Amino acid sequence: MQIIAGNFEKQGFLIASSADVQASMRSIRAKFETRFLVRFRDDPLRNRNVIKLLAEDIAVKRFFCSADIVGVLNDPLKIEDPVQTGPIVTHYTASDATGNSYGLPYHQDWPSMGTSTRGVIAWTSITDIGQSGPGLRIIPGSHLHGLWPGMQTDTGYVLNQQEIDGFQDVEIEAGQILFMSPFLVHKTRTSPSSDWKLSLSCRFDDFECRDWDRRNFVSAYRTTVDRQVYLAGLR
């Protein structure tokens, strides 16, 4: 992949692009529009469930295991032995009832991972992200200060400080990959426009990380089973 923006060591992020990876994303978007969107109803909860299932699609799983992405993790990010330590996550942002203009304020991802301090988040979008409409706002270089003061909530580690200078709104084409440090400060950029954004992210750690080894390879992620969900719709 070609590095087109950012410096991971100094800024905490970089953006990489590959024609093959972008072509794969175009196929994923086409499938989302023809197979997933058509299952939407006037029920925001149902629609959000449908969106989450995109993360379980085989094509999406293959996307995040592509040789191009692994290549960037190895070099220049120097992840010796990458492992996926969390699920693929969908991030739908829109002003409609399904999106409900929801977005996280400034936060950091590492406290919600608790894994290797050398972890990397690979973030992409099935739509182009520009200066207008919903998107992602980052604070370049914020990772250099480690963990900022904040509070762990049900939705993430939200920072105490929410007015921060030096932000950058990410501009990215569908299928290009934003690699960012789990300590990079970022937030959802919401918009009252009718545009919608659907991004996908996957978290990688380095199995060779000595600090993670010392901490017995702990992870914040757990597998839970709701043994009552089978009753949904049967009552």
Buried (B, 14 or more C-beta within 10 A) or exposed (E): BEBEBBEBEEBBBBBBBBEEBBEBBEEBBEBBEEEBEEEBEEEBEEBBEBBBBBBEBEEBEEBBEBEBBEBBBEEBBEBEEBBBBBBBBBBBBBBEEBBBBBBBBBBBBBBBBBBBBBBBBBBBBBBBBEEEBBBBBBBBBBBEEEBBEBEEEEEBBBBEEEEBEEBBEBBBBBBBBBBBBBBBBBBBBBBEEEBBBBBBBBBBBBBBBEEBEEBEBEBEEEEEEEEEEEEEEEE
